[in-house]
Amino acid sequence: MNRSRYGTKSRTTMDAAASKRDFGSFHSSNVEELLRLPEASSAPHAALCLSSPALFVCLLHVQEVYQPPKIPVDLPSFSSSDLKFGREAKEAHFHLSASWTFINHGAFGAVLKEALAAAAVWQVYCERQPLRFLDRELLPLLAFTTRRLADFIDATPSELALVPNVTTGINSVIRSVCKTFSPQDSVLIFNTTYGAVKKLVRTVSEEVGFSVHELVIHFPLHSHSQQILETLESGLREHESVKLVIADHISSNYGIIFPVKVGSEHNTLPLLYLTVCRRWRHSVILEGLKFLWTGLMLLALYQSACVI
């Protein structure tokens, strides 16, 4: 404790953080705490001052705040003004062959040159001193990445989870949600649901014991949103045991966009999820694999307690 004639001050934030969060032989911090700490600009503080002719005392409480880790490598930077779509972007940012016009990024996306270069830099840094990186630096760096992502999409860091790929992510969510289902419960999917997700749901259903119902969207669609909503409503009326609905934002195999856009002229949430969550009180898993900004729509739905 540092003392002076005018008051008492607690240990520094860094000392307190080190003593509270480092554990065992791993000198990495507790990620959950690193995600929950407030930013310095938003941390509340309080001061209580008592004075008299013979005494002046000021007790200052400063809340512990988040301290970003030092980034040990140079990171690439981008500006929206630097990006020009089309051939120029392809040549500048991808290793794609000039003889190919690549349009299947959804299934086999090409990686940015800058991302490959940055990954190589991190790999070399790790190999120079693996113990330092894995034992002391990795977890705080992952927490830092999660906080930056949360700030970008206006989310809470502790409500985000980084996964190595979408297969791991969808497995984790479906298995977590469905593990307590009973034989009387069921999950609703569409014939347009991504094939791997269908297989996963049916595998989990065999392991846990619930049923799976597949709704059929008939083509061609004459009234896109209305036909999908009617199909969903009909399926929910027919299958009263449904506890979970799984849907795409953009269907990979069929190339259709489900009516899930957040917001309208009346600033309301999408009809599809209002229907499912508010009228039928079911949970929803929405896949957003094909659209960059689906994450922002998912956030708005999640904040309204409509989507997992």
C-alpha positions as MATLAB code, in Angstrom:
seq = 'MNRSRYGTKSRTTMDAAASKRDFGSFHSSNVEELLRLPEASSAPHAALCLSSPALFVCLLHVQEVYQPPKIPVDLPSFSSSDLKFGREAKEAHFHLSASWTFINHGAFGAVLKEALAAAAVWQVYCERQPLRFLDRELLPLLAFTTRRLADFIDATPSELALVPNVTTGINSVIRSVCKTFSPQDSVLIFNTTYGAVKKLVRTVSEEVGFSVHELVIHFPLHSHSQQILETLESGLREHESVKLVIADHISSNYGIIFPVKVGSEHNTLPLLYLTVCRRWRHSVILEGLKFLWTGLMLLALYQSACVI';
ca = [
       0.000    0.000    0.000;
       1.252    3.470   -0.874;
       0.496    6.032    1.806;
       0.763    9.816    2.015;
      -0.374   12.469    4.468;
      -3.392   13.152    2.237;
      -4.782    9.687    1.646;
      -4.454    6.000    0.998;
      -4.150    4.389   -2.431;
      -4.426    0.717   -3.337;
      -1.791   -1.220   -5.216;
      -1.359   -0.416   -8.859;
      -3.685   -2.033  -11.342;
      -0.897   -4.073  -12.877;
       0.234   -5.482   -9.501;
      -3.324   -6.395   -8.561;
      -3.962   -8.006  -11.930;
      -0.793  -10.094  -11.720;
      -1.542  -11.361   -8.233;
      -5.191  -12.150   -8.961;
      -5.128  -13.849  -12.339;
      -1.866  -15.746  -12.865;
      -2.212  -19.374  -11.852;
      -0.249  -22.630  -11.664;
       2.768  -23.155  -13.870;
       0.987  -21.268  -16.636;
       1.740  -17.583  -16.358;
      -1.219  -16.678  -18.527;
      -4.171  -14.714  -17.267;
      -7.718  -15.871  -16.672;
      -9.384  -15.120  -19.985;
     -12.851  -14.683  -18.482;
     -11.608  -11.906  -16.209;
      -9.670  -10.265  -19.025;
     -12.870  -10.171  -21.073;
     -14.951   -8.679  -18.267;
     -12.596   -5.894  -17.147;
     -13.794   -2.431  -18.224;
     -11.841   -0.192  -20.560;
      -9.922    2.591  -18.865;
     -12.182    5.214  -20.442;
     -15.348    3.647  -18.998;
     -14.216    2.406  -15.580;
     -16.121    4.040  -12.720;
     -14.259    5.584   -9.831;
     -15.313    7.041   -6.525;
     -13.747    9.449   -4.079;
     -14.721   10.238   -0.477;
     -13.177   13.274    1.170;
     -13.551   14.217    4.851;
     -12.167   17.446    6.185;
     -11.955   19.391    9.416;
      -9.625   22.124   10.686;
      -7.262   19.454   11.995;
      -7.731   16.667    9.461;
      -7.976   16.185    5.742;
      -8.442   12.647    4.470;
      -9.229   11.545    0.934;
      -9.957    7.905    0.171;
      -9.700    7.171   -3.522;
     -10.926    3.940   -5.055;
      -9.821    3.220   -8.602;
     -11.423    0.198  -10.250;
      -9.127   -2.242  -11.986;
      -9.232   -1.704  -15.732;
      -8.194   -3.698  -18.780;
      -4.560   -3.434  -19.826;
      -3.995   -4.502  -23.465;
      -1.025   -6.820  -24.008;
       1.993   -5.743  -25.965;
       1.732   -6.949  -29.561;
       5.108   -8.553  -30.343;
       4.804   -8.424  -34.144;
       3.869   -5.847  -36.745;
       0.227   -6.172  -37.800;
      -1.120   -5.354  -41.290;
      -3.448   -2.416  -41.607;
      -6.215   -1.713  -44.109;
      -8.171    1.317  -45.171;
     -11.488    1.212  -47.009;
     -10.087    3.738  -49.462;
      -7.356    1.248  -50.382;
      -9.799   -1.429  -51.544;
     -10.923   -1.512  -55.152;
     -13.097   -4.463  -56.115;
     -12.640   -6.577  -59.201;
      -9.434   -7.494  -60.987;
      -7.366   -4.924  -59.091;
      -8.353   -6.392  -55.705;
      -7.721   -9.917  -56.962;
      -4.208   -9.076  -58.136;
      -3.350   -6.960  -55.099;
      -4.717   -9.120  -52.284;
      -4.986  -12.740  -53.487;
      -2.685  -15.432  -54.878;
      -5.394  -16.636  -57.269;
      -4.255  -17.616  -60.725;
      -4.768  -14.905  -63.327;
      -6.354  -17.515  -65.609;
      -9.190  -18.203  -63.133;
     -12.266  -16.144  -62.309;
     -12.972  -17.496  -58.841;
     -16.599  -17.186  -57.712;
     -16.868  -19.958  -55.094;
     -15.498  -18.197  -52.017;
     -18.361  -19.608  -49.963;
     -17.139  -23.190  -50.255;
     -13.390  -22.764  -50.694;
     -12.504  -19.197  -49.826;
      -9.127  -17.871  -50.912;
      -7.069  -16.263  -48.126;
      -5.811  -12.699  -48.362;
      -2.089  -12.338  -49.087;
      -1.807  -10.105  -46.039;
      -3.484  -12.703  -43.814;
      -1.110  -15.448  -44.969;
       1.880  -13.183  -44.373;
       0.648  -12.213  -40.906;
       0.047  -15.879  -39.992;
       3.604  -16.740  -41.070;
       5.001  -13.945  -38.884;
       3.099  -15.292  -35.847;
       4.269  -18.846  -36.568;
       7.908  -17.789  -36.689;
       7.494  -15.726  -33.512;
       6.026  -18.738  -31.706;
       8.790  -21.069  -32.891;
      11.514  -18.741  -31.607;
      10.360  -19.244  -28.014;
       7.353  -21.596  -27.822;
       7.173  -21.581  -24.017;
       7.023  -17.806  -23.838;
       4.279  -17.625  -26.452;
       2.097  -20.575  -25.399;
       2.613  -20.269  -21.650;
       2.589  -16.508  -21.139;
       1.317  -14.598  -24.166;
      -1.293  -16.599  -26.072;
      -4.324  -16.312  -23.764;
      -4.031  -12.535  -23.189;
      -3.612  -12.068  -26.953;
      -6.771  -14.113  -27.617;
      -8.643  -12.023  -25.049;
      -7.374   -8.878  -26.787;
      -8.608  -10.202  -30.155;
     -12.025  -11.017  -28.696;
     -12.335   -7.541  -27.191;
     -11.441   -5.889  -30.518;
     -14.012   -8.026  -32.349;
     -16.651   -7.241  -29.732;
     -15.971   -3.519  -30.103;
     -16.228   -3.801  -33.900;
     -19.692   -5.417  -33.821;
     -20.872   -3.590  -30.674;
     -21.133   -6.761  -28.587;
     -20.093   -7.792  -25.081;
     -16.683   -9.568  -25.114;
     -17.764  -12.267  -22.668;
     -20.610  -13.241  -25.019;
     -18.305  -14.024  -27.951;
     -16.313  -17.199  -28.504;
     -13.465  -17.679  -30.964;
     -13.515  -21.002  -32.813;
     -10.978  -22.456  -35.287;
     -13.617  -23.029  -37.970;
     -17.357  -23.076  -38.567;
     -17.554  -26.858  -38.168;
     -16.297  -26.579  -34.612;
     -18.635  -23.663  -33.924;
     -21.841  -25.267  -35.166;
     -20.968  -28.568  -33.454;
     -20.411  -26.788  -30.154;
     -23.665  -24.840  -30.321;
     -25.945  -27.665  -31.473;
     -24.527  -30.199  -29.017;
     -24.720  -27.702  -26.165;
     -28.320  -26.682  -26.890;
     -29.640  -30.184  -27.626;
     -27.904  -32.195  -24.909;
     -30.847  -31.833  -22.488;
     -33.587  -32.581  -25.034;
     -35.922  -35.474  -24.268;
     -37.495  -38.056  -26.613;
     -40.608  -35.856  -26.612;
     -38.667  -32.890  -28.047;
     -37.771  -32.166  -31.664;
     -35.664  -29.921  -33.891;
     -36.956  -28.248  -37.049;
     -34.752  -27.858  -40.140;
     -35.412  -27.034  -43.817;
     -34.634  -28.976  -46.979;
     -32.379  -26.008  -47.805;
     -30.303  -26.455  -44.627;
     -26.614  -27.029  -45.320;
     -25.874  -30.740  -45.774;
     -23.224  -31.021  -43.077;
     -25.559  -29.375  -40.562;
     -28.338  -31.828  -41.442;
     -25.986  -34.748  -40.818;
     -24.838  -33.229  -37.535;
     -28.393  -32.679  -36.263;
     -29.425  -36.217  -37.158;
     -26.302  -37.661  -35.515;
     -26.934  -35.716  -32.301;
     -30.600  -36.725  -32.377;
     -29.578  -40.400  -32.448;
     -27.192  -39.852  -29.544;
     -29.606  -37.836  -27.375;
     -32.943  -39.282  -28.482;
     -34.971  -36.333  -29.867;
     -36.716  -36.162  -33.272;
     -35.845  -34.123  -36.384;
     -38.480  -32.671  -38.733;
     -37.474  -31.356  -42.162;
     -39.670  -28.717  -43.786;
     -39.750  -28.568  -47.582;
     -39.565  -25.254  -49.408;
     -40.995  -25.797  -52.899;
     -39.468  -24.110  -55.929;
     -39.851  -21.905  -57.817;
     -40.650  -19.291  -55.178;
     -43.298  -16.843  -56.345;
     -43.542  -14.868  -53.115;
     -40.174  -15.471  -51.487;
     -40.562  -14.327  -47.889;
     -44.249  -15.150  -47.638;
     -43.802  -18.749  -48.835;
     -40.973  -19.386  -46.376;
     -42.944  -17.917  -43.483;
     -46.029  -19.954  -44.390;
     -43.909  -23.120  -44.562;
     -42.468  -22.375  -41.144;
     -45.852  -21.569  -39.600;
     -47.333  -24.760  -40.994;
     -44.434  -26.842  -39.675;
     -44.721  -25.390  -36.181;
     -48.457  -26.043  -36.095;
     -47.918  -29.631  -37.204;
     -45.019  -30.359  -34.839;
     -45.873  -29.023  -31.385;
     -42.830  -30.766  -29.864;
     -40.334  -28.394  -31.558;
     -37.851  -26.744  -29.182;
     -35.292  -25.523  -31.720;
     -35.404  -24.161  -35.282;
     -32.275  -24.164  -37.455;
     -32.222  -21.883  -40.504;
     -29.776  -20.267  -42.922;
     -29.446  -16.629  -43.760;
     -28.289  -17.414  -47.289;
     -28.864  -21.010  -48.339;
     -25.681  -22.432  -49.806;
     -27.144  -25.112  -52.084;
     -30.194  -23.175  -53.261;
     -28.904  -19.614  -53.361;
     -31.908  -18.040  -51.634;
     -31.907  -15.348  -48.951;
     -34.112  -16.040  -45.956;
     -36.199  -13.094  -44.673;
     -34.015  -12.268  -41.700;
     -32.809   -8.745  -42.407;
     -32.741   -6.671  -39.220;
     -34.800   -3.522  -39.310;
     -37.515   -2.203  -41.602;
     -39.335    1.013  -42.249;
     -40.960    0.520  -38.852;
     -37.619   -0.374  -37.217;
     -38.822   -3.838  -36.236;
     -37.060   -7.179  -36.127;
     -37.511   -9.629  -39.023;
     -40.869  -11.350  -39.285;
     -39.324  -14.810  -39.437;
     -37.775  -14.557  -35.993;
     -40.634  -12.624  -34.478;
     -42.817  -15.517  -35.597;
     -40.564  -18.205  -34.168;
     -39.410  -16.565  -30.957;
     -42.286  -14.448  -29.802;
     -45.329  -16.331  -31.000;
     -44.027  -19.885  -30.655;
     -41.369  -19.219  -28.007;
     -38.713  -21.394  -29.625;
     -34.959  -20.933  -29.804;
     -33.306  -20.360  -33.172;
     -29.873  -21.175  -34.575;
     -29.174  -18.958  -37.589;
     -26.291  -19.873  -39.851;
     -24.550  -16.885  -41.390;
     -21.765  -18.545  -43.369;
     -22.314  -16.764  -46.660;
     -22.727  -13.153  -45.649;
     -20.161  -10.857  -44.070;
     -22.611   -8.793  -42.028;
     -24.831  -11.601  -40.749;
     -22.942  -11.271  -37.464;
     -24.432   -7.819  -36.934;
     -27.921   -9.129  -37.602;
     -27.341  -12.038  -35.252;
     -26.309   -9.580  -32.567;
     -29.524   -7.579  -32.897;
     -31.564  -10.777  -32.732;
     -29.573  -12.093  -29.778;
     -30.048   -8.865  -27.847;
     -33.789   -9.338  -28.304;
     -33.546  -12.847  -26.826;
     -34.612  -14.394  -30.119;
     -31.595  -16.272  -31.358;
     -28.880  -18.544  -30.006;
];
